[in-house]
Amino acid sequence: MKLLTGKRLIEAGVLIVVAIALLFSIKYIIERSGRTEGLKEVIVEPRIEYGIVVDSFSIVKDVVRSGDNLSVLLSRYGVAPGVIEQLVLKSKDVFDVRKIRAGNTYKVLCTNDSLQKVEYFIYEHTPVQYVVFETGDSVHVHVGEKEVLVTLKAVTANITSSMWNAIMDANASPALAVALSEIYAWNIDFYAIQQGDNFTVVYEDLSVDGGEGIGMGNILTARFQHGGKDNYAFRFIQDEKADYFDDEGQSLRRAFLKAPLKYSRISSTFSHSRMHPVLRIRRPHHGVDYAAPRGTPVHSVGSGTVQEARFAGGAGRMVKIRHNATYTTAYLHLSGFGPGIKAGARVQQGQVIGYVGSSGLSTGPHLDFRFYQNGTPVDPLKVESPPALPVKEALLDSFNLVRSRYMHQLDSLIRN
């Protein structure tokens, strides 16, 4: 037997080391191929818009211009006239294409190649509703809605000048001022808001597309402190209808609104002896004057029947409404009457019955609002309006739970 010596011994040793290393490498590969635990699998989620996987498309976003219609818009992106005609026909029972409005957003989904062929045209009719026009192999039209995300927001503010300014200072939605004034329209005279009044409100904030705000939803609860008195509002559903109730379960709605105008000021109050601004003699002024710009809508404070709608001398153009056997209201110095307002017409609470003017004996645009009880003039600011139906007895336990939850929420916000 020959012994390996010198160079041959070294070569043999290298071969053995390489062989061992190769065996370990094969073993490691086999073990790794059969073991997946501990490994993180990366999954790329497809991007979906309007119910369509849009990753493979080239997307154009633009707004409808003045004079654009469906035909003009689609022709701009090379859609054939025959396809456009089919889409118009298929739209008839789905969406009225004449309602496409300038300023609204649309998107065009094109093939991601040199042809840039239009496959989808999506028109956003509202921030939530959209219309999909399929222009590819199959021509189709359908309407869809984006998912609306509802989050709760809270605002606490002190009034130093007006509720509107307080809401703007709190960086809240301007719609909140309108919504609060409507909820408390029967209980708080917003023309008599005082410095030091304050409010706390919890409401729904609505958004789509991962955070794009589209406005506010419902006010869930509020506390409005006016003149040192707490006025609560709790949203509660009974008989499948949502309404607002106070902390005792009484409806915030009343037979009469607190005022016939939105956002004006009182320039003269009810008096048995007032210096007339035109005649310059003292005589009774059995109404409340609201100073407001000419043309400001005037709303009926309650439902009823129009007794008079005519020019009445010094009272100018006047509307008188009989609400029931007890109460009648009158609206003087109007510049004109609302649509359909004439003697005998039925009106609903909040309906526009005329517009602020300066007709008759008047020194400037204003509304002279008068309230009669059993034919006798009474101060409109002191009328106690009967409430609508309260929470039903069978639902009081449910209402009390809602009230307790909201009351706790309001207390927490006020303390903080």
C-alpha positions in Angstrom: 0.0 0.0 0.0 1.4 3.3 -1.0 1.3 6.2 1.5 0.2 9.6 0.3 2.9 12.1 0.9 3.7 15.7 0.0 1.6 17.4 -2.6 -0.8 14.4 -3.1 -1.6 14.4 0.7 -2.5 18.1 0.6 -4.8 17.6 -2.5 -6.6 14.8 -0.8 -7.2 16.9 2.3 -8.7 19.7 0.3 -11.1 17.3 -1.5 -12.3 15.9 1.8 -13.0 19.5 3.2 -14.9 20.4 0.0 -16.9 17.2 0.2 -17.9 17.8 3.8 -18.8 21.4 3.1 -21.0 20.3 0.2 -22.8 17.7 2.3 -23.6 20.3 5.0 -24.8 22.8 2.3 -27.2 20.1 0.8 -28.5 19.3 4.3 -29.1 22.9 5.1 -31.0 23.5 1.8 -33.2 20.4 2.4 -34.0 21.5 5.9 -34.8 25.1 4.8 -37.0 24.0 1.9 -39.2 22.0 4.3 -39.5 24.6 7.1 -41.6 27.8 6.7 -42.3 28.7 10.3 -40.8 32.0 11.3 -40.7 33.3 7.7 -42.8 36.4 6.9 -44.8 36.2 3.8 -45.2 39.6 2.1 -48.7 40.0 0.5 -49.3 43.1 -1.6 -53.0 44.0 -1.3 -54.6 45.2 -4.5 -55.8 48.8 -4.6 -59.5 48.9 -5.1 -61.5 52.0 -6.0 -65.2 52.1 -7.0 -65.2 48.3 -6.6 -62.5 48.0 -9.4 -58.9 46.7 -9.0 -57.1 49.8 -10.4 -53.4 48.8 -10.1 -53.2 47.8 -13.7 -54.7 51.0 -15.1 -53.4 54.4 -16.0 -55.7 56.8 -14.1 -56.7 60.3 -15.2 -58.5 62.6 -12.6 -60.3 65.8 -13.6 -63.4 67.9 -13.0 -66.4 68.5 -15.3 -66.1 71.8 -17.1 -68.9 74.2 -18.0 -70.6 72.9 -21.1 -69.4 69.3 -20.7 -71.8 66.4 -21.0 -71.3 62.7 -21.2 -70.7 62.7 -24.9 -68.2 65.5 -24.8 -66.3 64.0 -21.8 -66.0 60.5 -23.4 -65.1 61.9 -26.8 -62.3 63.8 -25.2 -60.7 60.5 -24.3 -61.3 58.8 -27.6 -64.4 56.7 -26.8 -66.1 55.8 -30.1 -69.5 57.5 -30.8 -71.2 54.0 -31.1 -70.1 53.1 -27.5 -71.2 56.5 -26.2 -74.7 55.9 -27.7 -74.9 52.5 -26.1 -73.9 54.0 -22.7 -76.6 56.7 -23.0 -79.2 54.1 -23.7 -78.1 51.8 -20.9 -78.1 54.8 -18.5 -81.8 55.6 -18.9 -83.0 53.4 -16.0 -79.8 53.9 -13.9 -78.8 57.5 -14.0 -80.0 60.6 -15.8 -76.8 61.8 -17.7 -78.3 65.3 -17.9 -77.5 65.6 -14.2 -73.8 65.7 -14.8 -72.7 68.9 -13.2 -69.7 71.3 -13.8 -67.3 71.2 -10.9 -67.9 67.5 -10.0 -64.9 65.1 -10.1 -64.5 62.2 -12.6 -61.9 59.6 -13.3 -60.9 57.8 -16.4 -59.3 54.3 -16.2 -57.2 53.5 -19.3 -55.1 50.5 -20.2 -51.5 50.9 -19.1 -50.0 50.6 -22.6 -49.3 52.7 -25.6 -53.0 52.5 -26.7 -54.3 54.1 -23.5 -57.8 52.6 -24.3 -60.6 53.8 -21.9 -62.0 50.9 -19.9 -64.0 52.8 -17.3 -65.3 56.3 -16.9 -66.4 57.1 -13.3 -68.5 60.2 -12.5 -68.7 61.3 -8.8 -72.3 62.6 -8.6 -72.0 63.4 -4.9 -69.2 62.9 -2.4 -70.7 59.5 -1.7 -72.5 58.3 -4.8 -70.7 57.6 -8.1 -71.7 56.2 -11.6 -69.5 53.7 -13.4 -69.6 53.7 -17.2 -67.8 50.6 -18.5 -66.5 51.1 -22.0 -64.4 48.0 -22.5 -65.4 44.7 -24.0 -68.9 44.9 -22.3 -70.7 48.2 -22.2 -72.4 48.6 -18.8 -73.6 51.3 -16.4 -74.1 51.0 -12.7 -74.4 53.3 -9.6 -72.3 52.7 -6.5 -71.7 54.3 -3.1 -68.4 54.9 -1.2 -68.1 53.5 2.3 -68.8 56.3 4.7 -66.6 56.4 7.9 -68.4 57.9 10.9 -66.4 59.2 13.8 -67.6 61.1 16.8 -66.4 64.7 17.5 -67.0 67.0 20.4 -67.0 70.7 20.6 -67.1 72.9 23.8 -67.2 76.6 23.3 -68.0 79.9 25.1 -69.9 82.6 23.2 -68.3 86.0 23.2 -70.0 87.5 20.2 -72.1 84.9 18.3 -72.6 81.2 18.1 -71.3 81.2 14.5 -68.0 82.9 15.6 -67.7 80.5 18.6 -68.0 77.5 16.3 -65.4 79.0 13.8 -63.0 79.7 16.7 -63.4 76.0 17.7 -62.4 74.9 14.2 -65.7 73.0 13.9 -68.0 72.5 10.9 -70.0 75.6 9.9 -73.0 73.3 9.5 -72.9 72.7 13.2 -74.2 76.3 13.8 -77.2 75.6 11.5 -77.9 72.2 13.0 -77.8 73.5 16.6 -80.1 76.4 15.7 -82.6 74.0 14.2 -82.6 71.6 17.2 -83.1 74.5 19.6 -85.3 76.5 17.4 -88.3 76.0 19.7 -86.5 76.6 22.9 -83.7 79.3 22.5 -84.1 82.7 20.8 -80.8 82.9 18.9 -81.2 86.6 18.4 -81.0 87.0 22.2 -77.7 85.0 22.6 -75.7 86.6 25.4 -72.0 86.9 26.1 -71.2 84.1 28.5 -73.6 81.6 27.0 -71.8 78.3 26.1 -72.5 74.9 24.6 -71.1 71.4 24.4 -72.1 69.1 21.5 -71.2 65.6 20.4 -71.8 64.9 16.7 -70.9 62.6 13.8 -68.2 63.5 11.4 -68.4 61.9 8.0 -65.5 61.0 5.7 -64.8 58.8 2.6 -61.7 57.7 0.8 -59.6 57.2 3.9 -60.3 60.5 5.5 -61.7 63.0 3.0 -64.3 64.9 5.0 -67.8 65.2 3.4 -69.6 67.0 6.2 -71.3 66.2 9.5 -73.9 63.6 10.3 -76.3 63.7 13.3 -75.9 65.6 16.5 -76.1 63.0 19.2 -76.3 65.1 22.2 -75.8 68.8 23.3 -76.0 71.0 26.3 -76.7 74.7 25.5 -76.4 77.0 28.5 -78.4 80.2 27.8 -79.0 82.9 30.4 -77.7 80.6 33.1 -80.1 77.8 32.2 -79.0 74.4 30.9 -80.9 73.2 27.8 -80.2 69.5 27.0 -80.8 67.7 23.8 -80.7 63.9 23.4 -81.2 62.2 20.1 -83.6 59.3 20.5 -85.6 57.1 18.1 -89.2 56.2 18.7 -91.7 55.0 16.1 -88.8 54.6 13.7 -88.2 58.4 13.7 -85.3 60.2 15.4 -86.2 63.3 17.5 -84.5 65.4 20.2 -85.7 65.3 23.8 -84.7 67.2 27.0 -83.4 65.6 30.2 -87.0 64.9 31.3 -88.0 63.1 28.0 -90.0 66.1 26.7 -89.7 66.8 23.0 -87.7 69.9 22.0 -90.1 70.5 19.2 -92.9 72.9 20.0 -96.1 74.1 18.3 -94.3 77.4 17.4 -90.7 78.3 16.5 -89.0 80.9 18.7 -88.6 83.3 15.7 -89.6 83.6 12.1 -86.1 84.6 10.8 -82.7 83.0 11.0 -79.7 85.1 12.1 -80.9 88.6 12.4 -81.3 91.0 15.4 -84.2 92.5 17.3 -84.5 96.2 16.7 -87.7 96.9 18.6 -89.7 95.0 21.2 -93.3 94.7 22.1 -94.6 97.9 23.7 -97.9 99.6 24.7 -96.4 103.0 24.0 -93.6 103.5 21.5 -92.4 106.5 19.5 -93.3 105.6 15.9 -90.2 106.1 13.8 -92.2 107.7 10.9 -95.2 109.4 12.4 -93.2 110.6 15.4 -96.0 110.0 17.8 -96.3 107.6 20.7 -98.6 104.6 20.1 -98.7 100.9 20.8 -96.3 98.6 19.0 -97.8 95.1 19.5 -95.0 93.2 17.8 -91.3 92.5 17.6 -89.2 94.1 14.9 -86.4 91.9 13.4 -83.8 93.9 11.4 -82.6 91.9 8.4 -81.5 92.5 4.8 -84.2 93.0 2.2 -85.1 89.6 0.7 -84.3 87.6 3.8 -86.8 84.6 3.9 -89.5 84.8 6.5 -90.7 81.5 7.9 -94.1 80.6 9.4 -93.6 79.9 13.1 -96.2 77.2 13.0 -98.5 75.2 10.7 -101.9 76.7 9.9 -104.1 78.5 7.2 -103.4 81.8 5.6 -106.2 84.2 6.5 -104.7 87.2 4.7 -102.0 87.9 2.2 -102.4 91.5 0.9 -101.2 95.1 1.1 -102.5 96.5 4.3 -101.8 100.2 4.3 -99.2 101.2 7.0 -98.4 97.5 7.6 -97.3 97.1 4.0 -97.5 93.7 2.5 -98.8 91.4 5.2 -99.4 87.7 5.8 -101.7 86.6 8.6 -101.9 82.9 9.6 -104.4 81.2 11.8 -102.7 78.3 13.6 -105.6 77.0 15.7 -108.6 78.2 17.6 -106.3 80.1 20.0 -103.3 81.4 18.1 -102.8 83.7 15.1 -99.5 85.3 13.8 -98.9 88.2 11.4 -95.9 89.2 9.3 -95.7 92.9 8.3 -93.7 95.1 5.9 -92.8 92.2 3.5 -91.2 92.9 0.1 -93.1 90.0 -1.4 -95.0 86.8 -0.6 -93.7 83.2 -0.7 -94.6 80.7 -3.4 -98.3 79.8 -3.3 -99.0 82.1 -0.3 -102.6 83.4 -0.6 -105.7 83.5 1.5 -106.9 80.0 2.2 -103.5 78.3 1.6 -102.2 75.7 4.1 -98.7 76.3 5.4 -96.3 74.1 7.4 -94.1 75.1 10.3 -90.9 76.6 8.9 -92.3 77.2 5.4 -91.2 80.5 3.6 -94.3 82.7 3.6 -92.6 86.0 2.5 -89.4 88.1 2.4 -88.1 90.9 4.5 -88.9 94.4 3.0 -89.8 97.9 3.9 -93.3 98.3 2.5 -95.9 100.5 4.3 -94.8 102.9 7.0 -91.2 101.8 7.5 -87.8 103.5 7.7 -85.8 100.4 6.5 -85.9 96.7 5.8 -87.2 94.7 8.8 -89.9 92.3 9.8 -92.7 93.3 12.2 -93.8 90.0 13.7 -97.0 89.8 15.7 -98.6 87.2 17.9 -102.3 87.0 18.9 -103.9 84.8 21.5 -107.7 84.6 21.3 -107.5 87.7 19.2 -105.5 89.8 21.7 -101.9 90.8 20.8 -99.3 89.2 23.1 -95.5 89.6 23.4 -94.1 87.0 20.9 -90.9 86.7 23.1 -93.0 85.6 26.1 -95.3 83.0 24.4 -94.9 79.6 26.1 -95.4 77.1 23.3 -96.8 73.7 24.1 -94.4 70.8 23.4 -94.9 67.9 20.9 -95.3 64.3 22.1 -92.8 63.3 24.8 -91.0 59.9 25.0 -93.6 57.2 25.3 -93.9 55.6 28.7 -93.1 52.1 27.2 -89.7 53.5 25.9 -88.7 55.5 29.0 -86.3 52.8 30.3 -84.5 52.8 26.9 -84.5 56.6 26.8 -83.1 56.8 30.4 -80.2 54.6 29.3 -79.4 56.8 26.3 -79.7 59.9 28.4 -77.4 58.6 31.2 -74.7 57.6 28.6 -74.9 61.0 26.9 -75.1 62.9 30.1 -71.9 61.2 31.4 -70.2 62.1 28.1 -71.2 65.7 28.3 -70.1 66.0 31.9 -66.7 64.6 31.0 -66.3 67.1 28.2 -67.4 70.0 30.3 -65.0 69.1 33.2 -62.1 68.8 30.8 
